Amino acid sequence: MIQPPSNLAALRAAWRAAEGVTAAAAPCFRLVNAATPKLYVSGMIGGFDLDAQDFVQAVHGITAKTIDVFVNSVGGFVWDTLSMYEALKSHPATVTAHVVGVAASAASFLVQAADHRVMATGSRQMIHDAQLVAVGSPAEVREMADIGDAVSDDIASIYAERAGGKPAAWRKAMSATTWYSAAEAVDAHLADRVATKQSGPDNRSRLILARHSALTTQGG
């Protein structure tokens, strides 16, 4: 999802009001400090609870040699997710992304920042073109449509760089809105393997991920 930067604060406030989310709501990402730091990303990225700046600062503060990221997210704002993607991709640690539910829309390219990508049994990924939120004159809305195409091309390049293939082929799959089962994600090289034993978070962490399970009915 992309949006005019000038409208970002108003759009997020509108989403919060529509969903009944208060400013005091728990964030939908969490860092657990351990020998191997664990980051949990769930629900909507941006717009609701997850401030990408907080995520990026948390990643930059990690000095461990390995990081585990557990993803159960419908996606969200493209530019928020891109900043998170770059933080993970540029970090010197070995990053493993575990898709423990769904990695849809922007969350699917966030997963591509990891060195190792693991799909839980029954998990899925979904890719599609960047979704637009635009308010303004006809000329401004047409301009946003052009930006949407350009951003979608950028995302297709991320898939091509990590999974192989041509950006144009990925853009075709994005335009069609393509869902991948765990095995299909591996076949498409959007993931490296399906977990053979439970590699997701512990029971306490599952409760944290379930906090935003109602959001899984809509993509970003």
C-alpha positions in Angstrom: 0.0 0.0 0.0 1.3 3.4 -0.9 0.0 6.8 0.0 0.8 10.5 -0.5 3.3 11.3 2.3 1.5 14.5 3.2 -1.6 12.5 4.0 0.1 9.8 6.0 -0.7 11.0 9.5 -4.4 11.6 8.6 -4.7 8.2 6.9 -3.2 6.4 9.9 -5.5 8.3 12.3 -8.5 7.3 10.1 -7.5 3.6 10.1 -7.1 3.7 13.9 -10.5 5.3 14.4 -12.2 2.8 12.0 -10.6 -0.2 13.7 -11.0 1.1 17.2 -7.3 1.0 17.8 -6.1 3.4 20.5 -2.7 5.0 20.8 -2.0 2.8 23.8 -2.4 -0.4 21.8 0.5 -2.9 22.0 2.8 -2.6 19.0 2.6 -5.5 16.5 6.3 -6.0 16.5 8.3 -7.2 19.5 11.9 -7.8 20.2 12.9 -10.5 22.6 16.5 -10.2 23.7 18.1 -13.6 24.0 21.3 -15.3 22.8 19.6 -15.2 19.4 17.4 -12.1 19.3 13.9 -12.7 18.1 11.7 -10.2 16.3 8.0 -10.8 15.9 6.1 -9.0 13.1 2.3 -9.4 13.0 -0.8 -7.6 11.8 -0.6 -4.5 9.7 2.8 -2.9 9.0 2.3 0.8 9.5 -1.1 2.5 9.7 -2.1 0.6 12.9 0.5 -0.2 15.5 3.9 -0.9 13.9 6.1 2.1 13.6 8.9 1.2 11.2 11.2 3.6 12.9 11.0 1.6 16.1 11.6 -1.6 14.3 14.6 -0.2 12.4 16.1 1.2 15.7 15.6 -2.2 17.3 17.4 -3.9 14.5 20.3 -1.4 14.5 20.7 -2.0 18.2 21.3 -5.7 17.8 24.9 -6.8 18.1 24.3 -10.6 18.0 25.5 -12.7 15.1 22.1 -14.2 14.4 18.6 -12.8 14.3 15.3 -14.7 14.0 12.3 -12.9 12.6 8.8 -14.4 12.9 6.3 -13.1 10.4 2.5 -13.3 10.5 1.4 -10.2 8.7 -1.0 -9.1 6.0 1.4 -6.5 4.8 0.9 -2.8 5.0 2.6 0.5 3.9 5.3 -0.1 1.3 7.7 2.6 2.5 7.5 1.5 6.1 8.2 -2.1 5.0 11.1 -1.0 2.7 12.9 0.7 5.6 12.5 -2.5 7.7 13.7 -4.6 4.7 16.8 -2.5 4.3 17.6 -2.7 8.1 17.4 -6.5 8.0 19.2 -6.8 4.7 22.1 -4.6 5.7 22.6 -6.0 9.1 25.8 -8.0 9.5 24.0 -10.8 11.4 22.7 -13.9 9.8 18.9 -13.3 9.6 16.4 -16.2 9.4 12.8 -15.3 8.6 10.1 -17.7 9.7 6.7 -17.4 8.1 4.5 -18.7 10.9 1.1 -17.8 9.4 0.9 -15.5 6.4 3.4 -13.1 4.7 1.2 -11.2 2.4 1.7 -8.1 0.2 4.5 -6.0 1.7 5.3 -8.7 4.3 6.3 -11.1 1.5 9.1 -8.8 0.3 10.2 -8.2 3.9 10.9 -11.9 4.2 13.2 -11.6 1.2 15.7 -9.6 3.3 16.6 -12.7 5.3 19.5 -15.0 4.6 17.3 -18.0 5.3 13.6 -18.1 4.7 11.5 -20.9 6.4 7.8 -21.6 5.8 5.8 -23.2 8.6 3.5 -26.0 7.5 0.3 -24.5 6.4 1.7 -21.0 6.0 1.4 -18.9 2.9 2.8 -16.0 1.0 0.9 -13.6 -1.3 2.3 -11.0 -3.8 0.4 -8.3 -5.6 0.9 -4.8 -7.1 1.3 -1.9 -4.7 -2.2 -0.8 -3.5 -3.0 2.9 -3.8 -4.6 5.3 -1.4 -4.9 8.7 -3.1 -6.8 11.9 -2.4 -6.6 14.9 -4.7 -7.3 16.3 -8.1 -7.6 14.0 -11.2 -4.0 15.0 -12.1 -2.8 14.1 -8.6 -4.6 10.8 -8.6 -3.1 9.9 -12.1 0.3 10.8 -10.7 -0.2 8.4 -7.8 -1.1 5.7 -10.3 2.2 6.2 -12.1 4.0 6.1 -8.7 2.1 2.9 -8.0 3.4 1.3 -11.2 7.0 2.4 -10.4 6.9 1.2 -6.8 5.5 -2.2 -8.0 8.4 -2.4 -10.5 10.8 -1.8 -7.5 9.1 -4.6 -5.5 9.3 -6.9 -8.5 13.0 -6.3 -8.6 13.3 -7.3 -5.0 11.7 -10.7 -5.8 13.9 -11.1 -8.9 17.1 -10.3 -6.9 16.3 -12.8 -4.1 14.3 -15.5 -6.0 15.7 -15.3 -9.5 13.9 -14.7 -12.7 13.1 -11.5 -14.5 11.3 -8.5 -12.8 8.8 -8.5 -15.6 7.8 -12.1 -14.8 7.4 -11.2 -11.1 5.3 -8.1 -12.0 3.0 -10.4 -14.0 2.5 -12.6 -11.0 2.0 -9.5 -8.8 -0.6 -8.1 -11.2 -2.6 -11.4 -11.0 -2.4 -11.4 -7.1 -0.7 -14.8 -6.6 -0.9 -16.9 -3.5 1.7 -19.5 -2.6 1.4 -22.4 -0.3 4.5 -23.2 1.8 5.7 -25.7 -0.8 4.8 -23.4 -3.7 6.8 -20.6 -2.1 9.8 -22.9 -1.9 9.3 -23.9 -5.6 9.1 -20.2 -6.6 12.3 -19.5 -4.5 10.4 -17.1 -2.3 11.4 -19.4 0.6 14.2 -21.9 1.2 12.4 -24.7 2.9 9.3 -25.8 4.8 10.0 -26.4 8.5 10.2 -30.1 9.2 9.7 -29.5 13.0 8.2 -26.6 14.8 10.6 -23.6 14.4 8.2 -20.9 15.3 7.8 -19.0 18.5 7.0 -20.5 21.9 3.5 -20.5 23.4 3.9 -17.1 25.0 5.0 -15.6 21.7 2.1 -17.3 19.9 -0.2 -15.3 22.1 1.6 -12.1 21.1 1.1 -13.0 17.4 -2.5 -13.8 17.9 -3.1 -10.3 19.3 -3.6 -9.1 15.7 -5.1 -12.2 14.1 -8.3 -10.3 13.2 -6.3 -8.3 10.6 -5.5 -11.4 8.5 -8.7 -10.9 6.4 -7.3 -8.0 4.5 -4.1 -7.3 2.6 -1.9 -4.2 2.5 
